[in-house]
Amino acid sequence: MQVPINNWIQSADYDFKTASHMFKSGRYIYVVFLCHLSIEKILKAVVCKQCRQMPPYTHNLNRLIELADIVIESTHQEFINQISLQSVPTRYPEDFNRLSKHLNKKVAENILQKTRKVLRWLKQNYLKEE
């Protein structure tokens, strides 16, 4: 399972780096989308490691946490809940103009910082080499 785990980690890192580039270019909707995707992929790596099988096709972060049978620190869990709600409108925008105004530089920077912390925490606690 180590190859799929490494692939998920590399893909998560790539998406997070892309989110950082989207932030620099002012594409804040994509920051949210890619931050959610990077957390999703790192959680899929955790599912692979914990369950010794490939994760299901899902974007539901809390479902992946449940499948991996892991406990998330409360501050990280609050953020995961928040980004889960924010990510859906980036995929299916009913009101793009309102979404664009809400996802400003300050909001995107906060999401980027919190995502970095969640990714680091998950790697340190659940993806360390044994």
Residue, then its C-alpha position, 0 to 999 in steps of 0.5 A: m500500500q505504500v505506493p498509493i499512500n505516497n501518490w496521495i501525499q504527493s498529489a495533496d502536496y501538489d494541490f496545496k502548492t497550486a492553492s498557494h499560487m492561486f492565492k498569489s494570483g487572486r483566484y480565491i475560489y480556487v484556493v478553497f477548492l484546492c485546499h479542500l482537495s488537498i485535505e481530501k487527498i491526505l485523508k485518503a492517504v490516511v485511509c490507505k494506511q489505516c485500512r490497508q485498502m484504497p479509499p472510496y470515491t468521495h469528497n466528504l472529509n468527515r466520511l474519510i475521517e470516519l473510515a480511517d477511524i482517527v481522532i482529529e483535534s477540535t480546532h482542526q475538526e472545526f476547520i474541516n467542517q467549515i471548509s466542507l461547507q465552503s467547498v460545495p459552492t465552489r463546485y456548484p456556484e448558484d451565485f458566482n458574484r456573491l461567492s466571489k465577493h465572500l471569498n476575498k483575500k483575507v478569507a482565502e489567506n486564513i483557509l490557506q494557513k489552516t489547511r497548511k496546519v491540518l496537512r502538517w498535523l495529519k502527516q505528523n500524526y498518521l503518516k509517519e514512516e514506521 
